[in-house]
Amino acid sequence: MLQAGVKAPDFTLKDKDGNEVTLSSFQGKKVVLYFYPKDNTPGCTKQACAFAGAYIGFKQRNVEVIGVSKDSEKSHSNFAAKYELPFILVSDPELTAIQAYDVWKEKKLYGKVSMGVVRSTYVIDEKGVIEKVFEKAKPDTNAQEILEYLDLASE
């Protein structure tokens, strides 16, 4: 995992509509960059819906939310439409950002070992520096935890 105080690795990936999204284009704005394993799975759906429910709170704080997984643009498009997700989802099939942010890890499930995305979230400040890291983010509380952190950090 990358740590707070480190320059956030820049990337350009395609969103659910095939448009290029470049992280550095959000300079001057905080970005919540969250990595998740797979569209339409129970935990990832719960997390995405929690971000959707809290989205107005992020907008009020002038914070952009970007979700990243290795799913295809089409998968993201269907996922966003099905759950009315208002934020950006980018597709990273080549693991460019996933590996740059060190969230591609060995995982164990029912004794079986495989490689996959570890659910984690980075808060990136207006200058493109990682401000806060949420390792092993919990799907149902992650969005709210970040809003609480943003409020404490701005006091």
C-alpha positions as CSV (number, residue, x, y, z in Angstrom):
1,M,0.0,0.0,0.0
2,L,1.1,3.5,-0.7
3,Q,1.3,5.8,2.4
4,A,0.1,9.3,3.1
5,G,2.5,12.0,2.1
6,V,3.4,10.2,-1.2
7,K,2.7,11.8,-4.6
8,A,-0.3,10.0,-6.0
9,P,0.7,8.1,-9.2
10,D,-1.0,9.6,-12.2
11,F,-3.0,7.5,-14.7
12,T,-5.3,7.8,-17.6
13,L,-8.0,5.2,-17.8
14,K,-11.3,4.9,-19.6
15,D,-14.6,5.4,-17.8
16,K,-17.9,3.5,-18.4
17,D,-18.6,5.6,-21.5
18,G,-15.1,5.1,-23.1
19,N,-13.9,8.6,-22.1
20,E,-10.4,9.0,-20.9
21,V,-10.1,10.1,-17.2
22,T,-6.7,11.4,-16.1
23,L,-6.1,11.7,-12.3
24,S,-3.9,14.8,-12.6
25,S,-6.8,16.7,-14.4
26,F,-8.5,16.9,-11.0
27,Q,-5.7,19.0,-9.4
28,G,-7.2,21.8,-7.2
29,K,-9.8,19.4,-6.0
30,K,-9.7,16.5,-3.5
31,V,-10.2,13.1,-5.0
32,V,-11.5,9.9,-3.3
33,L,-9.9,7.1,-5.3
34,Y,-11.4,3.7,-4.3
35,F,-10.3,0.4,-5.6
36,Y,-12.7,-2.6,-5.5
37,P,-12.5,-6.2,-6.7
38,K,-15.5,-6.6,-9.0
39,D,-18.7,-5.1,-10.3
40,N,-22.0,-6.6,-9.2
41,T,-20.6,-8.6,-6.3
42,P,-22.3,-8.2,-2.9
43,G,-19.6,-6.3,-1.1
44,C,-18.7,-4.1,-4.1
45,T,-22.4,-3.3,-4.8
46,K,-22.8,-2.4,-1.1
47,Q,-19.8,-0.1,-1.3
48,A,-20.8,1.5,-4.5
49,C,-24.3,2.2,-3.3
50,A,-22.9,3.7,-0.1
51,F,-20.8,6.1,-2.2
52,A,-23.9,6.9,-4.3
53,G,-25.9,7.6,-1.2
54,A,-23.2,9.8,0.2
55,Y,-22.4,11.4,-3.1
56,I,-24.1,14.7,-2.4
57,G,-21.9,15.1,0.7
58,F,-18.8,14.6,-1.4
59,K,-20.1,17.2,-4.0
60,Q,-20.8,19.7,-1.2
61,R,-17.2,19.3,-0.1
62,N,-16.0,19.7,-3.7
63,V,-14.6,16.2,-3.7
64,E,-14.5,13.9,-6.8
65,V,-15.2,10.2,-6.3
66,I,-13.5,7.7,-8.7
67,G,-14.0,3.9,-8.4
68,V,-11.4,1.6,-10.0
69,S,-11.6,-2.1,-10.8
70,K,-10.3,-4.3,-13.6
71,D,-13.8,-4.8,-15.0
72,S,-14.5,-3.7,-18.6
73,E,-16.1,-0.4,-19.6
74,K,-19.3,-2.3,-20.5
75,S,-19.4,-4.0,-17.1
76,H,-19.0,-0.5,-15.5
77,S,-21.7,0.9,-17.7
78,N,-24.2,-1.8,-16.7
79,F,-23.2,-1.6,-13.0
80,A,-23.6,2.2,-12.9
81,A,-26.9,2.1,-14.7
82,K,-28.3,-0.7,-12.6
83,Y,-27.5,1.1,-9.3
84,E,-27.7,4.7,-10.5
85,L,-24.1,5.4,-9.6
86,P,-23.4,9.2,-10.1
87,F,-19.6,9.1,-9.8
88,I,-16.8,8.1,-12.1
89,L,-16.0,4.4,-12.6
90,V,-12.8,3.6,-14.5
91,S,-11.7,0.4,-16.1
92,D,-8.2,-0.9,-15.4
93,P,-7.9,-4.3,-17.2
94,E,-4.1,-3.9,-17.6
95,L,-3.8,-3.2,-13.8
96,T,-2.0,0.1,-14.5
97,A,-3.4,2.1,-11.5
98,I,-4.2,-1.1,-9.5
99,Q,-0.5,-2.0,-9.4
100,A,0.8,1.6,-9.1
101,Y,-1.3,2.0,-5.9
102,D,-0.1,-1.4,-4.7
103,V,-3.6,-2.9,-4.2
104,W,-3.0,-6.1,-6.3
105,K,-2.3,-8.6,-3.6
106,E,-2.4,-12.3,-2.8
107,K,-5.8,-13.1,-1.4
108,K,-7.1,-16.3,0.3
109,L,-10.7,-17.4,0.0
110,Y,-11.8,-20.8,1.4
111,G,-8.1,-21.9,1.5
112,K,-7.6,-21.0,-2.2
113,V,-4.9,-18.5,-2.9
114,S,-5.3,-16.1,-5.9
115,M,-4.3,-12.6,-6.9
116,G,-6.8,-9.8,-6.7
117,V,-7.7,-6.2,-5.8
118,V,-7.7,-5.5,-2.1
119,R,-10.5,-3.1,-1.3
120,S,-8.9,0.1,-0.3
121,T,-9.4,3.9,-0.6
122,Y,-7.1,6.8,-1.0
123,V,-7.9,10.4,-0.3
124,I,-5.8,12.6,-2.6
125,D,-5.4,16.3,-1.8
126,E,-5.6,19.3,-4.1
127,K,-1.9,19.1,-5.0
128,G,-2.1,15.4,-6.0
129,V,-0.5,14.0,-2.8
130,I,-2.0,11.1,-0.9
131,E,-3.5,12.6,2.3
132,K,-5.2,9.5,3.9
133,V,-5.2,5.8,3.2
134,F,-8.1,3.5,4.2
135,E,-6.7,-0.1,4.0
136,K,-9.1,-3.0,3.9
137,A,-12.0,-0.6,3.6
138,K,-15.4,-1.9,4.8
139,P,-18.0,-1.8,2.0
140,D,-20.9,-0.5,4.1
141,T,-19.0,2.1,6.2
142,N,-16.2,3.3,3.9
143,A,-18.0,6.3,2.3
144,Q,-19.3,7.6,5.7
145,E,-15.8,7.2,7.3
146,I,-14.3,9.3,4.5
147,L,-16.9,12.1,4.9
148,E,-16.2,12.1,8.7
149,Y,-12.5,12.2,8.0
150,L,-12.9,15.1,5.5
151,D,-14.9,17.1,8.1
152,L,-12.3,16.5,10.8
153,A,-9.5,17.4,8.4
154,S,-11.1,20.7,7.4
155,E,-11.6,21.9,11.0
